């Protein structure tokens, strides 16, 4: 069974670089990665917060949050 994974970002250069090198590098046979652009999908910021995301870019993998570098705090996106 594939692991449901979310990659949250805001479209900044740090985020798009992380998407290219991290999210797209995960094995698609093991991980079903959903890319969530919070700059375009602001209604999902609350969902990201509930999952423990504090800043973007962030990868949520099996319920565990991995903050990658630091592009922006979620509070800056609201």
N, C-alpha and C positions, 0 to 999 in steps of 0.2 A: 504494500500500500504506500502511495506517495505521501510525503509529508507536506501539509499545507503551510506555505511560507508567504509572508508579506514583506515587501521591500518598500518602505515609506521614504519619500523624498519630496523636495520642493522645487526641483528644476534648476537649482543653482549649479555652478561648475563642479563644486565638491560632490554634490549629489549625483550628477550625471556621470561623473568619473567613477564613483562608487558603484553605480548601477552597471556600468560597462565591465568593471573589473571584478565585482563581487557577485552581484545578483545573477548576471549572465554566465558566470563560471560554475554555478551549481549544476550538478548532474540532473538533467531533466527526467531521467528514469527514476530518480529518488525523490526529487523535490518538484512540487507544483508551485512555481513562484508567481505571485500576483504583484505587479508593479502598481503602487498607489502614489500618484502625483498629488500631494496635498495642496499644491498651489492651484491646481485645477479642480480638485475634489475636496474642497474645504469642509464639506459636510462630514467627511470621514476623520477629521481631527479628533473628535471625541472618542471614536473607536481606537485610534492609535494611542491616545492617552490611557484608555482602559487597559490596553495591552502592556502598558509600561513604557511606551516610547516617550522620551523627554526631549529629544532633538533629532533632527534628520541630517544625513541619511541614517536609517536604522533598518535592520533586518530582524524580523520576528520569525524564529525557527523553532517549531515545536513548543511554542509558548514562551520561549526565552528570547529576550531582547538583546541584540548586539548593536550598540551604537558605533557607527563607523565614522571616524574623523569628527568634525563638527561643522555643519553647514549653517544650521539655524535652530534655535529653540522653538518648540511648538507654539509657545506663547507669542512669538513674533509672527506666526502665520494666521492667528485668529483675528 
